[in-house]
Amino acid sequence: MLAIPVTFTGETCPYWFLYIILGLYLVMPIVSPWLRQASLRQLGFFVGVWGLTLAYPFLAYAGISELHGVCAWNRIGMGYYLTGYIGYLLLACFIIRADRLSARGAALTGAALFRRLASRSFAIFLVHWLFAVYGWGLFAGLGLPAWLGMPALTAAIFLCSWAVAEALALLPRPAARLLGID
């Protein structure tokens, strides 16, 4: 645990998100003033550009590997900085703002399927690492191409983790509340 401020090790690997959260906390004082005054259209534009940059790694499959500063001596292009986790945070802000304007969106996000999933999300997070570690070896042994194997592995990890979270939710209420799945 003492290594976390500097790096994470095999034992602390599940805490990788701490660096992301720290980065978001450091960047929010800079982004917040813009976010308060930005229109839904401006926010949507940023989120749209951010969404496009998420596809940059897949361009390598089309033979476009040196894009926006990526070259033999620099593997991190300009798109990398835009595709950071701040985009997910701004996407959440966009959805919240857009949802206020849309009764259909409010109905969708308030649906029982999403509420149930949200109430199990912490348990899913806690358990997913176990499936990720063992699932990686299992899926690697199948010899699937990455474009098929990674989404399949992700779906399998999610479904298995959700199943465990649902099983844990069947525990008596005090135990479920203690585990954060109530």
Secondary structure, 3 states (H helix, E strand, C coil): CCCCCCCCCCCCHHHCHHHHHHHHHHHHHHHHHHHHHCCHHHHHHHHHHHHHHCCHHHHHHHCCCCCCCCECCECCCHHHHHCCCHHHHHHHHHHHHHHHHCHHHHHHHCCHHHHHHHHHHHHHHHHHHHHHHHHHHHHHHHCCCHHHHHHHHHHHHHHHHHHHHHHHHCCCHHHHHHCCCC
